[in-house]
Amino acid sequence: MLDYIEDWWTGDVERMERSLHPDLVKRIMVTREGTGRSLMNSFTKTDMIEYRTIARKMLRILQRGAILRESLATLTAGKVKLTYHPRRIQ
């Protein structure tokens, strides 16, 4: 269980895949706003791995966007010397 939790937050999809049981089904009760109706969502091991893989890719895109915004902020701040320091994003 600890492997799953650590893997979710570190983004280690391969390790997370090894730590989950093939027949796992995670169920979550969700209450819809407005209607107050409760629904049960189910996620299989495959669903969870795919979701985490997509989330990891989205995080990379957001991090790259943050670097770009930081560079643009430096550029628009009126600084004479422009520097770009690429960062490695995992």
OpenMM code with the backbone's topology and positions (N, CA, C; nanometers):
from openmm import Vec3, app, unit

residues = "MET LEU ASP TYR ILE GLU ASP TRP TRP THR GLY ASP VAL GLU ARG MET GLU ARG SER LEU HIS PRO ASP LEU VAL LYS ARG ILE MET VAL THR ARG GLU GLY THR GLY ARG SER LEU MET ASN SER PHE THR LYS THR ASP MET ILE GLU TYR ARG THR ILE ALA ARG LYS MET LEU ARG ILE LEU GLN ARG GLY ALA ILE LEU ARG GLU SER LEU ALA THR LEU THR ALA GLY LYS VAL LYS LEU THR TYR HIS PRO ARG ARG ILE GLN".split()
positions = [
    Vec3(0.0824, -0.1196, 0.0000),
    Vec3(0.0000, 0.0000, 0.0000),
    Vec3(0.0862, 0.1251, 0.0000),
    Vec3(0.1934, 0.1248, 0.0789),
    Vec3(0.2823, 0.2408, 0.0846),
    Vec3(0.3468, 0.2651, -0.0522),
    Vec3(0.3823, 0.1572, -0.1227),
    Vec3(0.4385, 0.1719, -0.2571),
    Vec3(0.3417, 0.2478, -0.3472),
    Vec3(0.2151, 0.2104, -0.3428),
    Vec3(0.1144, 0.2762, -0.4264),
    Vec3(0.1070, 0.4255, -0.3955),
    Vec3(0.1016, 0.4603, -0.2685),
    Vec3(0.0896, 0.6010, -0.2285),
    Vec3(0.2144, 0.6790, -0.2696),
    Vec3(0.3314, 0.6245, -0.2393),
    Vec3(0.4558, 0.6924, -0.2771),
    Vec3(0.4671, 0.7054, -0.4285),
    Vec3(0.4305, 0.6010, -0.5000),
    Vec3(0.4404, 0.6021, -0.6450),
    Vec3(0.3454, 0.7040, -0.7064),
    Vec3(0.2277, 0.7193, -0.6488),
    Vec3(0.1317, 0.8180, -0.6991),
    Vec3(0.1916, 0.9578, -0.6916),
    Vec3(0.2510, 0.9904, -0.5775),
    Vec3(0.3030, 1.1266, -0.5584),
    Vec3(0.4362, 1.1498, -0.6270),
    Vec3(0.5173, 1.0466, -0.6457),
    Vec3(0.6456, 1.0653, -0.7139),
    Vec3(0.6322, 1.0490, -0.8645),
    Vec3(0.5233, 0.9918, -0.9100),
    Vec3(0.5020, 0.9736, -1.0531),
    Vec3(0.5700, 0.8518, -1.1108),
    Vec3(0.6094, 0.7579, -1.0258),
    Vec3(0.6766, 0.6361, -1.0720),
    Vec3(0.5705, 0.5350, -1.1155),
    Vec3(0.5266, 0.5500, -1.2390),
    Vec3(0.4172, 0.4676, -1.2911),
    Vec3(0.4547, 0.3206, -1.2974),
    Vec3(0.5790, 0.2925, -1.3371),
    Vec3(0.6214, 0.1530, -1.3491),
    Vec3(0.6171, 0.0827, -1.2137),
    Vec3(0.6662, 0.1494, -1.1117),
    Vec3(0.6646, 0.0892, -0.9769),
    Vec3(0.5215, 0.0758, -0.9263),
    Vec3(0.4390, 0.1761, -0.9548),
    Vec3(0.2989, 0.1719, -0.9137),
    Vec3(0.2283, 0.0540, -0.9800),
    Vec3(0.2594, 0.0306, -1.1055),
    Vec3(0.1976, -0.0814, -1.1771),
    Vec3(0.2325, -0.2143, -1.1116),
    Vec3(0.3564, -0.2276, -1.0652),
    Vec3(0.3985, -0.3507, -0.9972),
    Vec3(0.3332, -0.3650, -0.8595),
    Vec3(0.3017, -0.2537, -0.7953),
    Vec3(0.2519, -0.2597, -0.6583),
    Vec3(0.1008, -0.2874, -0.6493),
    Vec3(0.0278, -0.2657, -0.7589),
    Vec3(-0.1178, -0.2855, -0.7561),
    Vec3(-0.1553, -0.4262, -0.8016),
    Vec3(-0.2543, -0.4817, -0.7366),
    Vec3(-0.3049, -0.6140, -0.7715),
    Vec3(-0.3777, -0.6054, -0.9057),
    Vec3(-0.3618, -0.7066, -0.9925),
    Vec3(-0.4265, -0.7037, -1.1251),
    Vec3(-0.5786, -0.6920, -1.1196),
    Vec3(-0.6410, -0.7443, -1.0141),
    Vec3(-0.7869, -0.7413, -1.0028),
    Vec3(-0.8383, -0.6248, -0.9179),
    Vec3(-0.7523, -0.5291, -0.8893),
    Vec3(-0.7920, -0.4163, -0.8055),
    Vec3(-0.9069, -0.3377, -0.8682),
    Vec3(-1.0025, -0.3005, -0.7844),
    Vec3(-1.1076, -0.2070, -0.8238),
    Vec3(-1.1225, -0.1087, -0.7088),
    Vec3(-1.0983, 0.0180, -0.7373),
    Vec3(-1.1101, 0.1238, -0.6368),
    Vec3(-1.2441, 0.1927, -0.6601),
    Vec3(-1.3217, 0.2032, -0.5531),
    Vec3(-1.4540, 0.2666, -0.5632),
    Vec3(-1.4591, 0.3915, -0.4759),
    Vec3(-1.5175, 0.4960, -0.5322),
    Vec3(-1.5270, 0.6236, -0.4612),
    Vec3(-1.6695, 0.6754, -0.4733),
    Vec3(-1.7265, 0.7133, -0.3596),
    Vec3(-1.8594, 0.7753, -0.3596),
    Vec3(-1.8437, 0.9253, -0.3835),
    Vec3(-1.9204, 0.9762, -0.4789),
    Vec3(-1.9147, 1.1177, -0.5139),
    Vec3(-2.0556, 1.1739, -0.5060),
    Vec3(-2.0701, 1.2902, -0.4431),
    Vec3(-2.1997, 1.3576, -0.4370),
    Vec3(-2.1980, 1.4742, -0.5337),
    Vec3(-2.2933, 1.4758, -0.6242),
    Vec3(-2.2999, 1.5823, -0.7240),
    Vec3(-2.3515, 1.7106, -0.6609),
    Vec3(-2.2827, 1.8195, -0.6966),
    Vec3(-2.3282, 1.9505, -0.6482),
    Vec3(-2.4588, 1.9866, -0.7174),
    Vec3(-2.5421, 2.0539, -0.6466),
    Vec3(-2.6688, 2.0963, -0.7045),
    Vec3(-2.7793, 1.9946, -0.6844),
    Vec3(-2.7549, 1.8704, -0.7277),
    Vec3(-2.8593, 1.7679, -0.7160),
    Vec3(-2.8503, 1.6933, -0.5836),
    Vec3(-2.7311, 1.6846, -0.5281),
    Vec3(-2.7132, 1.6104, -0.4042),
    Vec3(-2.7153, 1.4594, -0.4228),
    Vec3(-2.7220, 1.4137, -0.5463),
    Vec3(-2.7248, 1.2698, -0.5736),
    Vec3(-2.5868, 1.2093, -0.5560),
    Vec3(-2.5841, 1.0917, -0.4979),
    Vec3(-2.4583, 1.0204, -0.4785),
    Vec3(-2.4378, 0.9194, -0.5901),
    Vec3(-2.3156, 0.9140, -0.6390),
    Vec3(-2.2794, 0.8197, -0.7441),
    Vec3(-2.1548, 0.7441, -0.7002),
    Vec3(-2.1414, 0.6238, -0.7503),
    Vec3(-2.0216, 0.5468, -0.7194),
    Vec3(-1.9363, 0.5374, -0.8455),
    Vec3(-1.8120, 0.5862, -0.8352),
    Vec3(-1.7164, 0.5735, -0.9447),
    Vec3(-1.6254, 0.4549, -0.9154),
    Vec3(-1.5954, 0.3763, -1.0183),
    Vec3(-1.5059, 0.2621, -1.0043),
    Vec3(-1.3859, 0.2800, -1.0949),
    Vec3(-1.2682, 0.2458, -1.0434),
    Vec3(-1.1439, 0.2555, -1.1186),
    Vec3(-1.0695, 0.1231, -1.1077),
    Vec3(-1.0308, 0.0675, -1.2214),
    Vec3(-0.9505, -0.0541, -1.2218),
    Vec3(-0.8026, -0.0160, -1.2137),
    Vec3(-0.7192, -0.1162, -1.2009),
    Vec3(-0.5746, -0.0934, -1.1998),
    Vec3(-0.5329, -0.0205, -1.3273),
    Vec3(-0.5831, -0.0662, -1.4409),
    Vec3(-0.5495, -0.0049, -1.5696),
    Vec3(-0.5934, 0.1410, -1.5741),
    Vec3(-0.7141, 0.1701, -1.5245),
    Vec3(-0.7632, 0.3087, -1.5194),
    Vec3(-0.6687, 0.3969, -1.4386),
    Vec3(-0.6259, 0.3462, -1.3237),
    Vec3(-0.5411, 0.4243, -1.2349),
    Vec3(-0.4037, 0.4492, -1.2956),
    Vec3(-0.3478, 0.3495, -1.3612),
    Vec3(-0.2174, 0.3650, -1.4262),
    Vec3(-0.2283, 0.4664, -1.5400),
    Vec3(-0.3324, 0.4552, -1.6221),
    Vec3(-0.3505, 0.5482, -1.7337),
    Vec3(-0.3720, 0.6910, -1.6826),
    Vec3(-0.4518, 0.7069, -1.5779),
    Vec3(-0.4773, 0.8394, -1.5216),
    Vec3(-0.3479, 0.9014, -1.4711),
    Vec3(-0.2659, 0.8223, -1.4024),
    Vec3(-0.1403, 0.8750, -1.3474),
    Vec3(-0.0423, 0.9102, -1.4582),
    Vec3(-0.0398, 0.8304, -1.5643),
    Vec3(0.0472, 0.8592, -1.6778),
    Vec3(0.0076, 0.9917, -1.7422),
    Vec3(-0.1207, 1.0131, -1.7621),
    Vec3(-0.1701, 1.1386, -1.8201),
    Vec3(-0.1402, 1.2548, -1.7264),
    Vec3(-0.1613, 1.2357, -1.5970),
    Vec3(-0.1352, 1.3417, -1.4998),
    Vec3(0.0124, 1.3806, -1.5001),
    Vec3(0.1014, 1.2830, -1.5142),
    Vec3(0.2452, 1.3107, -1.5181),
    Vec3(0.2800, 1.3932, -1.6422),
    Vec3(0.2214, 1.3587, -1.7561),
    Vec3(0.2457, 1.4351, -1.8793),
    Vec3(0.1926, 1.5778, -1.8667),
    Vec3(0.0756, 1.5927, -1.8063),
    Vec3(0.0186, 1.7260, -1.7882),
    Vec3(0.1053, 1.8105, -1.6952),
    Vec3(0.1599, 1.7494, -1.5917),
    Vec3(0.2481, 1.8212, -1.4996),
    Vec3(0.3706, 1.8732, -1.5727),
    Vec3(0.4274, 1.7912, -1.6603),
    Vec3(0.5432, 1.8355, -1.7393),
    Vec3(0.5075, 1.9573, -1.8242),
    Vec3(0.3911, 1.9540, -1.8871),
    Vec3(0.3476, 2.0662, -1.9704),
    Vec3(0.3302, 2.1916, -1.8851),
    Vec3(0.2696, 2.1770, -1.7674),
    Vec3(0.2503, 2.2916, -1.6787),
    Vec3(0.3830, 2.3478, -1.6304),
    Vec3(0.4797, 2.2601, -1.6010),
    Vec3(0.6111, 2.3064, -1.5568),
    Vec3(0.6813, 2.3826, -1.6687),
    Vec3(0.6702, 2.3330, -1.7904),
    Vec3(0.7311, 2.4038, -1.9038),
    Vec3(0.6647, 2.5399, -1.9218),
    Vec3(0.5343, 2.5462, -1.9034),
    Vec3(0.4628, 2.6733, -1.9129),
    Vec3(0.5092, 2.7710, -1.8058),
    Vec3(0.5361, 2.7208, -1.6856),
    Vec3(0.5829, 2.8064, -1.5762),
    Vec3(0.7195, 2.8642, -1.6090),
    Vec3(0.8073, 2.7845, -1.6690),
    Vec3(0.9397, 2.8325, -1.7088),
    Vec3(0.9250, 2.9412, -1.8151),
    Vec3(0.8354, 2.9198, -1.9108),
    Vec3(0.8121, 3.0190, -2.0155),
    Vec3(0.7575, 3.1489, -1.9558),
    Vec3(0.6608, 3.1372, -1.8645),
    Vec3(0.6046, 3.2579, -1.8012),
    Vec3(0.7119, 3.3334, -1.7236),
    Vec3(0.7997, 3.2600, -1.6558),
    Vec3(0.9084, 3.3221, -1.5801),
    Vec3(1.0025, 3.3967, -1.6747),
    Vec3(1.0334, 3.3369, -1.7890),
    Vec3(1.1199, 3.4010, -1.8881),
    Vec3(1.0535, 3.5257, -1.9456),
    Vec3(0.9234, 3.5161, -1.9747),
    Vec3(0.8515, 3.6319, -2.0272),
    Vec3(0.8431, 3.7442, -1.9244),
    Vec3(0.8249, 3.7075, -1.7972),
    Vec3(0.8192, 3.8083, -1.6917),
    Vec3(0.9520, 3.8822, -1.6821),
    Vec3(1.0620, 3.8101, -1.6963),
    Vec3(1.1946, 3.8721, -1.6950),
    Vec3(1.2090, 3.9653, -1.8146),
    Vec3(1.1613, 3.9192, -1.9293),
    Vec3(1.1708, 3.9983, -2.0509),
    Vec3(1.0887, 4.1268, -2.0399),
    Vec3(0.9681, 4.1194, -1.9870),
    Vec3(0.8804, 4.2358, -1.9785),
    Vec3(0.9125, 4.3250, -1.8596),
    Vec3(1.0012, 4.2806, -1.7726),
    Vec3(1.0387, 4.3633, -1.6576),
    Vec3(1.1344, 4.4749, -1.6981),
    Vec3(1.1757, 4.4775, -1.8247),
    Vec3(1.2613, 4.5836, -1.8737),
    Vec3(1.4091, 4.5600, -1.8490),
    Vec3(1.4466, 4.4384, -1.8218),
    Vec3(1.5872, 4.4086, -1.7996),
    Vec3(1.6606, 4.4110, -1.9329),
    Vec3(1.7801, 4.4646, -1.9306),
    Vec3(1.8592, 4.4744, -2.0517),
    Vec3(1.9194, 4.3394, -2.0888),
    Vec3(1.9736, 4.2708, -1.9924),
    Vec3(2.0374, 4.1417, -2.0183),
    Vec3(1.9348, 4.0301, -2.0040),
    Vec3(1.9109, 3.9593, -2.1133),
    Vec3(1.8167, 3.8481, -2.1119),
    Vec3(1.8944, 3.7185, -2.0983),
    Vec3(1.8543, 3.6379, -2.0045),
    Vec3(1.9191, 3.5091, -1.9859),
    Vec3(1.8130, 3.4009, -1.9838),
    Vec3(1.8488, 3.2890, -2.0371),
    Vec3(1.7596, 3.1737, -2.0357),
    Vec3(1.8358, 3.0570, -1.9771),
    Vec3(1.7790, 3.0005, -1.8729),
    Vec3(1.8413, 2.8881, -1.8053),
    Vec3(1.7453, 2.7695, -1.8135),
    Vec3(1.7646, 2.6820, -1.9136),
    Vec3(1.6738, 2.5664, -1.9230),
    Vec3(1.6909, 2.4758, -1.8024),
    Vec3(1.5804, 2.4237, -1.7575),
    Vec3(1.5816, 2.3303, -1.6451),
    Vec3(1.5401, 2.1944, -1.6962),
    Vec3(1.6009, 2.0950, -1.6396),
    Vec3(1.5647, 1.9584, -1.6780),
    Vec3(1.4347, 1.9216, -1.6066),
    Vec3(1.3356, 1.8783, -1.6836),
    Vec3(1.2072, 1.8375, -1.6296),
    Vec3(1.1944, 1.6886, -1.6508),
    Vec3(1.1685, 1.6186, -1.5429),
    Vec3(1.1600, 1.4725, -1.5514),
    Vec3(1.0217, 1.4287, -1.5862),
] * unit.nanometer
topology = app.Topology()
chain = topology.addChain("A")
for resn in residues:
    res = topology.addResidue(resn, chain)
    for name in ("N", "CA", "C"):
        topology.addAtom(name, app.Element.getBySymbol(name[0]), res)
